[in-house]
Amino acid sequence: MSSDSTPSGPARVAFYNDPKIRSIFYQLALLAAIAFLVYGAVSNAIENLARANIASGFGFWNNTAGFDISQTLISYSSQASTYGRAFWVGLLNTLLVAGLGIVFATILGFIVGLSRLSKNWLLSKVAGGFVETIRNLPLLLQLLFWYNAVLKALPDIRDSIVIPGGGMINNRGLFLPRPEFLYGFEMVLVALAVGVAGSIGFYIWARKRQERTGQQAPVAAVVLALVIGLPLAVLALKGFPLSFSYPQAGRFNIAGGVEILPEFAALLFGLSIYTAAFIAEVVRAGVLAVSHGQVEAAYSLGLQPRPTLRLIVVPQAMRVIIPPLTSQYLNLTKNSSLAVAIGYPDLVQVFTGTVLNQTGQAVEVVAITMLVYLVISLSTSLLMNIYNRRVALVER
Amino acid sequence: MTMSEGDLAVAKIAFVRDTVIDPRKPPISMTGPWAWLRERLLSTPFNVVMTILVGALLAWVGYELARFLLIDAVWTGVDRDACREEVQQRAIGACWPFVWERLNYFTYGSYPISERWRVDIFFAMLAFGVVWLLSLNAPRRDLGAAYFFIIVPVTSFILLSGWEAIGLRTVDTSLWGGVLVTIVVASVGIVVSLPLGILLALGRRSDMPAVRMASIVFIEFVRGVPLVTVLFMASVMLPLFVPEHLSPDKLVRALVGIALFASAYMAEVVRAGLQSMPKGQYEGAMAVGLGYWQMMRLIILPQALKVTIPNIVNTYIGLFKDTTLVFIVGIFDLLRTIEVSRIDPKWAAPVTSTTGYAVAAIFYLVFCYAMSRYARVTEERLAKSDKR
């Protein structure tokens, strides 16, 4: 007789129509599906690995690597070093090319981005054409072009192009004089440190004085004198305790000097130019995001164009620029893994390439590689979130 | 009088002028080509220098391109001797006979010559679908979507890989190559990533914690690692994770990698669109009694996707460029067929590599530029419809 009873409280629905129960059911179903997939993958992997006679676990980390790496920032030898050591060599090479790439891409990107905003019609059109062309070509194509069509097409060792000052370029790379520091050079470093510390102190003092009295100090000139002039003066006083070892061309090899591999140069060129095109767009968008009223207000307060740029436009533009700029830096770091296509020994080429082929331990090797990139990406986005919270506009 | 004395006292302050400046001369002309030239190219000494430098750079690059691609280019020949400076005794530009000879290889890879008409039909079907979907005044664009997202994938799969029962010879994917593979990888990425990306974006904004967490973990994981490692994972780990007899072939593995990678990026693009919807749209839909899927399908997604179209196309451009990375796991896409051909001894000459890369550059530039123009035009069209 329940159908006769007067309804009390909310209308009753069948339990399978209750949103809460449905939601729990869907989530359980999803978790079950994921668990089933993972279980299936793991049990298949165990079976497949056992059949192929491949070891598992991270025991290979301490085994001798037995292969050579063409560029090592830390000591490494094919006979004595382990796979673990090879991993660190690769990681450092990745960080080296990514770090330098970020510096060059930022400089070039800001130049191109600001050129696009220039009043000069020709300059802005050429900058626009550069951005459109570079952004619409695959990075891999650009890397192969720089490596195979430009750097590998240079003359061989006997016909090296000589750079004034003792360097040379050929299809084996760029060879530069290596500075060798003699006794007494450490005083120059001390002078440099003093110069840097002195300029920071002077900057703080000048700023405080300006806030107090409104008088400006020639900060740029003093900093230049302290940071560059002082070490140079000490260098001259000590009688130039510095010599260079010049690269000497033999029949087949070059001895002495610093060697920059063509693989490294191609990767650095390609990454810097490609990312610069994206950074240029970020910079342009950031500057355009500062409304014109801000500049007009600054002019009406009597600020000159240069202080307007420095005090009003740049700080507000940076707020817009920095988050996408960071994601471009991350993209550059991730894109450096394309090194594998031209044979630069980065993390992917050394570890996911050679080590994987030698050990066959695909799961462990790929997992470690991914973990490295994940740590870099996630820690950067964490820092970005903190930064965003700090610079976010405080609204009423 | 006291007032004006007060004014004079103000005028004594160092930075306030006490004399009237002479009026400025009227400008010679404010309009016309000369004024434009003076204003936009020659306004300051720095600008004059810039204009000359950039003009010289532009002229040099333009001349070098024209010289390489046209003026000094070789148009006929049978082997490398036609393109070598030592043999021809003149400056040599692009080696076009190399491209003519390899054009079929660049387009079809090693696809059997007698079956290449099937690839042509595939290209035609795809082109027809794109035109149908993208031209604004085409009839029945809903049918076009069904055609593009269901009929084309199914028929082209049968067409390209073959089906003995209807008399189409089976063609192993290891024989596919060139533009065919590039287009197949890009279209699978495009067709799969949008629906999967929408699902992931909805999952990330879902109220159910398990669904939300699963989506976030997937999206952030994929976006945090380079595509190369995803492809490595797909090509070396995927075969481990499935029973041996089901092991997918190389091309399928790469397709899985590309599709998953593109979906994660698409999810973030769609999520941005969903977030731009005002809350009133959700509440309005619920108020008229729509369920979750009805609300999404009829109210939210049509509006959210519309404002996201430019970003979706930009993601597609990225995906199209990223298809070159299948090269690294040993699949013969356009770039790899060029890479293999340029070191062929028959055509080995100093200019061969650059010629090959020039062909690839033109191909990618045309496709990506067309897509970015479409995104730009759509953006302008949508902005226009918002104006009242």
Interface residues (C-beta under 8 A of the other chain):
Chain A: S23 Y26 Q27 L28 L30 L31 I34 G40 A41 N44 A45 E47 N48 L49 R51 S118 K119 N120 W121 L122 L123 V126 E132 T133 R135 N136 L137 P138 L139 L140 L141 L144 F145 N148 A149 A153 K334 N335 S337 L338 V340 A341 V348 T352 L356 A362 V363 V366 T369 M370 Y373 L374 S377 L378
Chain B: E39 R40 L41 S43 N47 M50 T51 V54 G55 L57 L58 D207 M208 P209 A210 V211 A214 E220 F221 R223 G224 V225 P226 L227 V228 T229 F232 M233 V236 M237 P239 L240 F241 V242 P243 E244 I317 K321 D322 T323 T324 L325 F327 I328 L335 E339 R342 P350 S353 T354 Y357 A360 A361 Y364 L365 C368 Y369 S372
